[in-house]
Every structure is written in structure tokens, then in C-alpha cells.
């Protein structure tokens, strides 16, 4: 792992930066922003789709998707809340993504909960109501079926995603350092 990595340049005109340091691409689709909470210093990349408009009707919980601090949502990701079918129709449920979570480009996430210090690879499919515990890693191109529970400090890979190996105890520190460095390296450049 090379920690002396160069700046990740982005076109300043393409991103909106919030008071809490979130950087959201103007080319991302944020539906129902009033139902989405970003914890701060989160990056939403170009082409990402976050569906905060898919929520339970009627009174009750209005937060549909909650992302913590130092999260990275890669290009072309789709994040939408999980839902259950009932005889009378269907209902959406809230999704909580904790701090220091990196979701690779092209992944589709319908999880119930994603813990702290989690890495999800590129082109993954995270099925409905999946629970990913702290410090877990999902390898590129993995498909996690609905209701899968990924234990803490474990690597899952494959189609369907299965346990591959335990991750080291240092995973939390490594992932936290990586997400903070990614955020610090993600710097604006003036467009020409």
C-alpha cells in the first residue's frame, strides 16, 4: 500500500461543497435530499444515484438514508433503501451507513446497515437487508444475497458472496487512514 499518493483532482465547478465538508458531484442524482443525512466530509462521485425519495408513506421516520463521516460513494453507484413486499403492497425501510465506508464504483447497495470502517469493492451488488458489521471488506464483483450478515473483520468474495478470510485487527486503523487520506487528496482544480 502506497500512502504517499498524489492528489485526486476534480473539477471545482462539478462539485458542491457543503458547510460540513461534504463534496457532492453535480452529476450525481440525489432524489429526496430532505430524507438523506450526510455526516460530513463525505464524497458523492459523478453518476452516483442516492434514492432518498423511496420512503415509507405516512407518519414516522423520515430519514431514509444516513451516511456517516468520511464516506466515499464511487462513480455510478446506486444506493437505495431496502423494501419488503406485503399482500397489501410494499414498504421501504431506512438504511444506515456508518463512518469511514468506501463504496467502489458501479456498486448497487440495498443494505439495512453498513458498519464503520467497511470497504465495498467495485461492481458489487449488496442485496436487500444485508448487514455488514464493522471493519469488513467486500471484494470487487461480489454479490451478497438478501439478508446476508457479514461478520466484523471478515472478507467476503464471489457470486454469491462467501466468507474468504479473517481480516487483521489493524483493519480499523488502516481503513480510517485510507478514507481520511482519500478525502484530503480529493482536491479541486479550476476548470479551463
C-alpha positions as CSV (number, residue, x, y, z in Angstrom):
1,X,0.0,0.0,0.0
2,X,1.4,3.3,-1.0
3,X,0.4,6.1,1.4
4,X,2.3,8.9,-0.4
5,X,-0.3,9.0,-3.1
6,X,-0.9,12.0,-5.4
7,X,-3.8,14.4,-5.3
8,X,-7.1,13.2,-6.8
9,X,-8.1,16.2,-8.8
10,X,-11.7,17.1,-9.5
11,X,-13.3,20.0,-11.4
12,X,-14.3,22.5,-8.8
13,X,-17.3,23.6,-10.9
14,X,-18.6,20.0,-10.9
15,X,-18.9,19.6,-7.1
16,X,-20.9,21.3,-4.5
17,X,-19.2,21.6,-1.1
18,X,-21.4,21.8,2.0
19,X,-20.7,23.6,5.2
20,X,-19.8,20.2,6.8
21,X,-17.3,19.4,4.1
22,X,-19.4,17.0,2.0
23,X,-18.4,17.1,-1.7
24,X,-21.3,16.2,-3.9
25,X,-21.0,15.9,-7.7
26,X,-23.5,17.9,-9.7
27,X,-23.6,14.8,-12.0
28,X,-24.9,12.7,-9.1
29,X,-28.6,12.1,-8.7
30,X,-29.8,12.8,-5.2
31,X,-33.5,12.1,-5.0
32,X,-35.4,13.2,-1.9
33,X,-32.5,15.1,-0.3
34,X,-34.6,16.1,2.7
35,X,-34.6,12.4,3.6
36,X,-30.8,11.9,3.3
37,X,-28.3,12.7,6.1
38,X,-24.6,13.1,5.2
39,X,-22.4,13.1,8.3
40,X,-19.7,15.4,6.9
41,X,-16.5,15.0,4.8
42,X,-18.4,12.5,2.5
43,X,-17.7,12.4,-1.2
44,X,-20.6,11.5,-3.6
45,X,-19.0,10.9,-7.0
46,X,-20.2,11.6,-10.5
47,X,-23.1,9.3,-11.8
48,X,-23.9,8.1,-8.3
49,X,-27.7,7.7,-7.5
50,X,-29.0,8.0,-3.9
51,X,-32.7,7.4,-3.6
52,X,-33.9,9.3,-0.6
53,X,-37.3,9.6,-2.2
54,X,-38.1,5.9,-1.7
55,X,-39.6,6.0,1.8
56,X,-42.4,4.6,3.8
57,X,-45.6,6.6,3.3
58,X,-47.5,8.1,6.3
59,X,-46.1,9.4,9.6
60,X,-42.9,8.2,11.1
61,X,-39.3,8.0,10.3
62,X,-38.4,10.5,7.6
63,X,-34.6,9.7,7.3
64,X,-34.3,7.2,4.5
65,X,-30.5,7.0,4.1
66,X,-27.9,8.1,6.6
67,X,-24.2,8.2,5.7
68,X,-21.6,8.9,8.4
69,X,-18.4,10.9,8.2
70,X,-15.6,10.2,5.7
71,X,-17.7,8.0,3.4
72,X,-16.9,7.7,-0.3
73,X,-19.6,6.8,-2.8
74,X,-17.9,5.8,-6.1
75,X,-18.9,6.7,-9.6
76,X,-22.1,5.2,-10.9
77,X,-23.1,3.7,-7.5
78,X,-26.8,3.2,-6.7
79,X,-27.8,3.5,-3.1
80,X,-31.5,2.8,-2.4
81,X,-33.3,1.7,0.8
82,X,-34.4,-2.0,1.1
83,X,-38.0,-2.9,0.9
84,X,-40.4,-5.7,1.8
85,X,-43.3,-6.9,-0.2
86,X,-46.6,-7.4,1.6
87,X,-50.0,-8.6,0.4
88,X,-51.2,-5.0,0.6
89,X,-48.2,-3.6,-1.2
90,X,-44.7,-2.9,-0.1
91,X,-42.8,-0.8,2.3
92,X,-39.3,0.8,2.4
93,X,-37.0,0.7,5.4
94,X,-34.3,3.1,6.4
95,X,-30.6,2.4,5.6
96,X,-27.7,3.4,7.9
97,X,-24.2,3.6,6.7
98,X,-21.7,4.4,9.4
99,X,-18.3,6.3,9.3
100,X,-15.3,5.6,7.1
101,X,-17.1,3.5,4.4
102,X,-15.8,3.3,0.9
103,X,-18.2,2.0,-1.8
104,X,-16.5,1.2,-5.1
105,X,-17.6,2.4,-8.5
106,X,-20.6,0.8,-10.1
107,X,-21.9,-1.0,-6.9
108,X,-25.6,-1.3,-6.1
109,X,-26.4,-1.2,-2.3
110,X,-29.7,-2.0,-0.7
111,X,-28.4,-3.0,2.7
112,X,-30.1,-2.4,6.0
113,X,-26.9,-1.5,7.9
114,X,-23.2,-1.0,6.9
115,X,-20.9,-0.6,9.9
116,X,-17.8,1.5,10.5
117,X,-14.6,1.1,8.5
118,X,-16.1,-1.0,5.7
119,X,-14.8,-1.3,2.2
120,X,-17.1,-2.4,-0.6
121,X,-15.3,-3.1,-3.9
122,X,-16.2,-2.1,-7.4
123,X,-19.3,-3.6,-9.2
124,X,-20.7,-5.3,-6.1
125,X,-24.4,-6.0,-5.5
126,X,-25.3,-5.7,-1.9
127,X,-28.8,-7.2,-1.6
128,X,-31.8,-6.1,0.5
129,X,-31.5,-6.1,4.3
130,X,-27.8,-7.1,4.2
131,X,-26.0,-6.3,7.4
132,X,-22.3,-5.6,7.1
133,X,-20.6,-5.4,10.5
134,X,-17.6,-3.1,11.4
135,X,-14.2,-3.5,9.6
136,X,-15.5,-5.9,6.9
137,X,-14.4,-5.9,3.3
138,X,-16.4,-7.0,0.2
139,X,-14.2,-7.9,-2.7
140,X,-14.8,-6.4,-6.2
141,X,-17.6,-8.0,-8.3
142,X,-19.1,-9.7,-5.2
143,X,-22.9,-10.4,-5.0
144,X,-24.3,-10.6,-1.4
145,X,-27.8,-12.1,-1.5
146,X,-30.6,-10.5,0.5
147,X,-30.4,-10.9,4.3
148,X,-26.7,-11.9,4.4
149,X,-24.9,-10.9,7.6
150,X,-21.2,-10.2,7.1
151,X,-19.3,-10.6,10.4
152,X,-16.8,-8.0,11.7
153,X,-13.2,-8.3,10.4
154,X,-14.1,-10.6,7.6
155,X,-13.5,-10.6,3.8
156,X,-16.4,-11.8,1.6
157,X,-16.0,-12.5,-2.2
158,X,-17.7,-14.3,-5.0
159,X,-21.1,-14.9,-6.5
160,X,-22.8,-15.5,-4.2
161,X,-20.5,-13.7,-1.7
162,X,-19.0,-16.1,0.8
163,X,-16.5,-15.8,3.7
164,X,-12.9,-15.9,2.4
165,X,-10.7,-15.0,5.4
166,X,-10.5,-13.1,8.6
167,X,-9.0,-9.5,8.4
168,X,-6.3,-8.3,10.7
169,X,-7.1,-6.4,13.9
170,X,-5.4,-3.3,12.3
171,X,-8.2,-3.1,9.7
172,X,-10.0,-0.2,11.6
173,X,-6.9,2.0,11.7
174,X,-6.0,1.2,8.0
175,X,-9.4,1.9,6.6
176,X,-9.7,5.1,8.7
177,X,-6.4,6.3,7.4
178,X,-7.3,5.4,3.8
179,X,-10.7,7.3,3.9
180,X,-9.2,10.4,5.6
181,X,-6.3,10.4,3.1
182,X,-8.7,10.0,0.2
183,X,-10.7,12.9,1.4
184,X,-7.6,15.1,1.9
185,X,-6.2,14.1,-1.6
186,X,-9.6,14.9,-3.2
187,X,-8.7,18.5,-4.2
188,X,-10.4,20.9,-6.6
189,X,-8.8,22.2,-9.7
190,X,-10.1,25.2,-11.6
191,X,-11.7,24.3,-14.9
192,X,-10.1,25.8,-18.0
